[in-house]
């Protein structure tokens, strides 16, 4: 499923114009990006939880040369599915 599929689903379910549905979906995604960039936790009941966790430094290897490469610390977005999403058959 891509963003366009989500927009089309909003149009079909609500009957609003495609332009307004696209603005609504974009607004939701932008709000989520902003919250995650500020380090906030996003909880969508029945779906799951998004949060940002620090990533440790480490040493990796370049697969082509075998040389050791230092991996800098960073942040990574993690998703934990909710109970309803886990029980999908």
C-alpha positions as CSV (number, residue, x, y, z in Angstrom):
1,X,0.0,0.0,0.0
2,X,1.3,3.4,-0.9
3,X,0.3,6.9,0.1
4,X,-2.0,7.3,-2.9
5,X,-3.9,4.2,-1.8
6,X,-4.5,5.7,1.6
7,X,-5.7,9.0,0.0
8,X,-8.1,7.0,-2.3
9,X,-9.4,5.1,0.7
10,X,-10.1,8.4,2.5
11,X,-11.9,9.7,-0.5
12,X,-14.0,6.5,-0.8
13,X,-14.9,6.4,2.9
14,X,-15.7,10.1,3.5
15,X,-16.8,11.4,0.1
16,X,-14.5,14.5,0.3
17,X,-12.5,15.7,-2.7
18,X,-9.3,14.1,-3.5
19,X,-7.4,17.4,-2.9
20,X,-8.8,17.7,0.6
21,X,-8.1,14.0,1.3
22,X,-4.5,14.5,0.1
23,X,-4.1,17.5,2.4
24,X,-5.4,15.6,5.3
25,X,-3.1,12.6,4.8
26,X,-0.1,14.9,4.3
27,X,-1.0,16.8,7.4
28,X,-1.1,13.6,9.5
29,X,2.2,12.4,8.1
30,X,3.9,15.8,8.6
31,X,2.6,15.9,12.2
32,X,4.0,12.4,12.8
33,X,7.4,13.3,11.4
34,X,7.5,16.5,13.5
35,X,6.6,14.6,16.7
36,X,9.3,11.9,16.0
37,X,11.9,14.5,15.2
38,X,11.2,16.1,18.6
39,X,11.7,12.7,20.3
40,X,8.0,12.3,21.1
41,X,6.2,9.0,21.2
42,X,3.2,8.3,18.9
43,X,0.6,5.9,20.1
44,X,-2.2,4.9,17.8
45,X,-4.6,2.7,19.8
46,X,-5.3,-0.6,18.0
47,X,-2.5,-0.1,15.6
48,X,0.8,0.4,17.4
49,X,3.5,2.7,18.9
50,X,6.2,4.7,17.1
51,X,9.1,5.9,19.1
52,X,12.7,7.1,18.6
53,X,15.5,5.2,20.2
54,X,19.2,6.0,20.3
55,X,21.4,3.8,18.2
56,X,24.8,2.7,19.7
57,X,28.2,3.3,18.2
58,X,29.9,0.3,16.8
59,X,32.4,-1.1,14.4
60,X,31.2,-2.6,11.1
61,X,33.0,-4.0,8.1
62,X,33.0,-2.9,4.5
63,X,31.9,-6.1,2.7
64,X,33.9,-5.3,-0.4
65,X,37.3,-4.6,1.3
66,X,36.9,-6.1,4.7
67,X,38.1,-2.9,6.3
68,X,36.7,-1.9,9.7
69,X,34.4,1.1,9.6
70,X,33.3,3.1,12.6
71,X,29.5,3.5,12.9
72,X,28.5,6.8,14.5
73,X,25.8,7.0,17.1
74,X,22.4,8.0,15.8
75,X,18.7,7.7,16.3
76,X,16.3,5.2,14.8
77,X,12.5,5.1,14.6
78,X,11.0,1.9,16.1
79,X,7.5,0.5,15.6
80,X,5.8,-1.9,18.0
81,X,2.5,-3.3,16.7
82,X,-0.6,-3.2,19.0
83,X,-2.5,-6.3,20.1
84,X,-5.2,-5.9,17.4
85,X,-2.5,-5.7,14.6
86,X,-0.6,-8.7,16.0
87,X,-3.7,-10.9,15.9
88,X,-4.2,-10.5,12.1
89,X,-4.4,-13.9,10.5
